Amino acid sequence: MSPNRCEVPLAKKSTARTSKSTPPASRPSRTSRPSRRSRVAAQRDDERPVLLITAGPTHEPIDAVRFIGNRSSGKLGVALAAAAVECGWKVVLLMGPTATTLPEHKLVTVQRFVTTDDLAKLLKKHQPGADAMAMAAAVADFRPAKVGAAGAAGKIKRTAAGLTLKLESTPDLLAGCSARRDKEGFSQVLVGFALESKAKLAASAKDKLQRKGVDAVVANELGTMESDSITASVFGADGSITKTPGNMSKRDFGPWLMEIIEMLVMERAIATQHDEEDEACGCAECAG
């Protein structure tokens, strides 16, 4: 093997299928904060790697006026988009219904969604072109099972009898992206997010990591929502846990997380290159 096989340029996208049986490449030791701020060398925009980010809440309509939603601000996704641009990446930011100021940069494309179904359609459209995906949106777990004709056309009137809503589960978008990646052979990194109480945070992140087949899960406490700061731990599929150096602003968290994403992309590129070299070699040792 050549001594420089690990020098895989991030700016070049690999479309080869990465074998699910390939173990992750050895990861450099991590401190509480990654030690480097890498930069992607790309001379042309079409050579730059692409980060697909989802951010903000979903609004699931009850009628033409009311909805089921949450307090997500989308600030974390915006901070990550800014950090990705600083690292030379192109960004596709899928943003929910929030008033958070959006980034304005030639490398950032913003598309808006309202409902879970809206976001699902955008993910299906943009996933094939992404080198990495950060699924930071706070997607509703439930939505009204049926919005009647009166509700769809206007406002449901108050009555003495009250109103009972029947809710149904929304599609699992992160699991869907993971399954699509495996089926289509996309060579991309998937990062999920887990928002949970402190007592359940680690268990929830590990469970999500395994069930949904992603590369990493960013675990953060409930107080993160609407806040300008965050304390988080990144759980990797290789068993690693990387913690923020205490509480930090979301603006600072963006570059911190971006370094981890770049590292994961590099590892996946190395694993893909190993698979391609082993397949080309064809010897018994490589085949085994």
C-alpha positions in Angstrom: 0.0 0.0 0.0 1.3 3.5 -0.8 2.2 5.5 2.3 -0.1 8.4 1.3 -3.3 6.4 0.7 -4.9 8.3 3.6 -4.5 11.6 1.9 -7.9 11.6 0.4 -9.0 15.1 -0.8 -12.4 16.1 0.6 -13.1 18.2 -2.5 -13.5 15.1 -4.7 -16.8 13.3 -4.3 -16.8 9.5 -4.4 -19.9 7.8 -5.8 -18.7 4.3 -5.1 -20.7 2.1 -2.7 -19.1 1.7 0.7 -19.4 -1.8 2.0 -21.4 -2.0 5.2 -19.0 -4.7 6.4 -15.9 -2.4 6.1 -14.8 -1.3 9.6 -14.3 2.4 10.2 -10.8 3.6 9.7 -8.7 4.2 12.8 -9.8 7.5 14.2 -7.1 10.0 15.5 -7.3 10.5 19.2 -9.6 13.3 20.2 -9.5 15.7 23.0 -12.6 17.5 24.3 -12.3 19.7 21.2 -10.9 18.5 17.8 -7.4 19.8 17.5 -7.5 21.1 13.9 -9.6 23.5 11.7 -9.2 21.9 8.3 -9.9 23.7 5.1 -11.1 22.2 1.9 -9.0 23.2 -1.1 -11.3 23.6 -4.0 -10.8 25.9 -7.0 -14.2 25.5 -8.6 -17.6 25.5 -6.9 -18.6 22.3 -8.6 -15.6 20.5 -7.0 -16.6 21.5 -3.5 -18.1 19.0 -1.1 -21.7 19.5 -0.2 -23.2 19.6 3.3 -27.0 19.1 3.5 -28.4 20.6 6.7 -32.0 20.4 8.1 -32.9 23.0 10.7 -35.9 24.5 12.5 -39.3 23.0 13.5 -42.1 21.5 11.5 -45.7 22.7 11.7 -48.3 20.1 11.3 -51.7 21.7 10.5 -54.8 21.2 12.7 -56.8 23.6 10.6 -55.9 26.6 8.4 -54.8 28.6 11.4 -53.6 26.2 14.1 -50.8 23.7 14.1 -48.7 21.3 16.2 -45.2 22.5 16.4 -42.2 23.1 18.7 -39.9 25.8 19.9 -36.9 25.0 17.6 -35.2 28.2 16.4 -32.9 26.7 13.7 -29.9 28.6 15.1 -27.7 25.6 15.3 -28.3 24.7 11.7 -27.5 28.3 10.7 -24.3 28.3 12.7 -23.2 25.0 11.1 -23.9 26.4 7.7 -21.7 29.4 8.4 -18.9 27.1 9.6 -19.2 24.8 6.6 -18.8 27.8 4.2 -15.7 28.9 6.2 -14.3 25.4 5.5 -14.9 25.7 1.8 -18.1 23.6 1.5 -21.2 24.3 -0.4 -24.3 24.1 1.8 -27.9 23.2 1.1 -29.9 24.5 4.1 -33.4 23.1 4.5 -35.1 25.5 6.9 -38.4 25.2 8.7 -40.8 27.9 9.7 -38.7 30.1 11.9 -37.8 33.8 12.0 -34.1 33.1 12.5 -31.9 35.2 10.2 -30.7 33.0 7.3 -27.2 33.0 5.9 -26.6 35.0 2.7 -23.6 33.5 0.8 -23.1 32.3 -2.7 -22.2 28.9 -1.4 -25.4 28.5 0.6 -28.7 27.5 -1.0 -31.8 27.8 1.3 -35.0 26.0 0.8 -38.0 26.3 3.1 -40.4 23.6 4.4 -43.4 23.7 6.8 -44.5 20.1 7.3 -42.7 16.8 7.7 -44.0 15.8 4.2 -42.5 19.0 2.8 -39.1 18.1 4.3 -39.3 14.5 3.2 -39.7 15.7 -0.5 -36.7 18.1 -0.2 -34.5 15.4 1.3 -35.3 13.0 -1.5 -34.4 15.6 -4.0 -31.1 16.8 -2.4 -29.7 13.7 -0.7 -28.1 12.3 -3.8 -25.8 15.3 -4.2 -24.7 15.5 -0.5 -21.3 14.4 0.8 -22.6 14.8 4.4 -26.0 15.4 6.0 -26.6 17.0 9.4 -30.2 16.3 10.4 -30.7 19.0 13.0 -34.4 19.9 12.3 -36.8 19.2 15.2 -39.3 17.1 13.2 -42.7 16.4 14.8 -43.1 12.9 16.0 -46.9 13.1 15.6 -49.4 15.0 13.4 -53.2 15.2 13.2 -54.4 12.0 11.6 -57.0 13.8 9.5 -57.7 17.5 8.9 -61.4 17.7 7.9 -62.8 19.8 5.2 -63.8 22.5 7.6 -60.3 22.6 9.1 -58.5 22.6 5.8 -60.6 25.4 4.4 -60.7 27.6 7.6 -60.7 27.7 11.3 -62.4 25.1 13.5 -65.0 26.8 15.7 -65.0 26.4 19.4 -67.9 24.3 20.8 -69.1 23.3 24.2 -68.3 19.7 23.3 -64.6 20.5 23.0 -62.3 19.0 20.4 -60.5 15.7 20.3 -57.5 15.3 18.0 -56.4 11.9 16.9 -52.6 11.9 16.1 -50.6 9.6 13.9 -46.9 9.1 13.8 -44.9 11.0 11.2 -42.4 9.3 8.9 -38.9 8.7 10.3 -36.9 10.9 8.0 -33.4 10.1 9.4 -34.0 6.3 9.1 -35.4 6.9 5.6 -32.3 8.7 4.5 -30.1 6.0 6.0 -32.1 3.3 4.1 -31.9 5.3 0.9 -28.2 5.7 1.3 -27.7 1.9 1.6 -30.1 1.1 -1.2 -28.7 3.7 -3.7 -25.1 3.3 -2.7 -24.6 6.9 -1.8 -21.1 7.5 -0.2 -22.1 10.1 2.4 -21.9 10.7 6.1 -25.2 10.9 8.1 -25.3 12.8 11.4 -28.4 12.7 13.5 -29.4 14.7 16.6 -31.0 13.6 19.8 -32.8 16.0 22.1 -33.6 14.5 25.5 -33.5 15.0 29.2 -30.1 14.7 30.8 -30.9 11.4 32.5 -31.9 9.7 29.2 -29.5 11.5 26.9 -26.7 8.9 26.4 -29.1 6.0 26.2 -31.3 7.8 23.6 -28.3 8.7 21.5 -26.9 5.2 21.5 -30.3 3.7 20.6 -30.8 6.2 17.8 -27.3 5.5 16.5 -27.9 1.8 16.2 -31.5 1.8 15.1 -31.1 4.3 12.3 -27.8 3.2 11.0 -26.1 6.6 11.0 -22.4 7.6 11.4 -22.9 9.9 14.5 -25.5 11.3 16.8 -25.2 14.7 18.4 -26.9 14.5 21.9 -28.0 17.6 23.6 -30.3 18.5 26.4 -33.8 19.9 26.2 -32.7 23.3 27.3 -30.8 23.7 24.0 -34.0 24.5 22.2 -34.4 28.3 21.6 -31.1 28.9 23.5 -28.1 30.6 22.0 -25.7 28.1 23.7 -25.3 24.3 23.8 -23.6 21.5 25.7 -23.4 18.4 23.6 -21.8 15.0 23.1 -21.2 13.4 19.7 -21.6 9.6 19.8 -19.9 7.8 16.9 -20.7 4.5 15.3 -17.2 3.4 16.2 -18.0 3.8 19.9 -16.3 7.2 20.3 -17.8 9.9 22.4 -16.6 13.5 21.9 -17.8 16.2 24.3 -17.9 19.9 23.9 -15.5 21.8 26.2 -18.4 22.8 28.5 -21.2 25.0 27.5 -20.5 27.0 24.3 -22.4 29.4 22.0 -24.0 27.9 19.0 -21.9 30.2 16.9 -18.8 28.5 18.3 -20.4 25.0 18.2 -20.8 25.2 14.4 -17.0 25.1 13.7 -16.5 22.5 16.5 -19.0 20.1 14.9 -17.8 20.9 11.4 -14.4 19.5 12.3 -15.9 16.2 13.4 -18.0 16.0 10.2 -14.9 16.6 8.1 -13.1 13.9 10.0 -16.0 11.5 9.4 -16.1 12.3 5.7 -12.3 11.6 5.5 -12.7 8.3 7.2 -15.5 7.3 4.8 -13.4 8.3 1.8 -10.5 6.2 3.2 -12.8 3.2 3.7 -14.2 3.6 0.2 -10.7 3.8 -1.2 -9.8 0.6 0.7 -12.8 -1.2 -0.8 -11.9 -0.1 -4.3 -8.3 -1.1 -4.0 -9.2 -4.5 -2.5 -11.7 -5.1 -5.3 -9.1 -4.2 -7.9 -6.5 -6.4 -6.3 -8.6 -9.6 -6.2 -6.1 -11.5 -4.1 -7.2 -13.9 -1.4 -6.0 -11.7 1.4 -7.9 -8.6 0.2 -11.0 -10.7 -0.6 -11.0 -12.1 2.9 
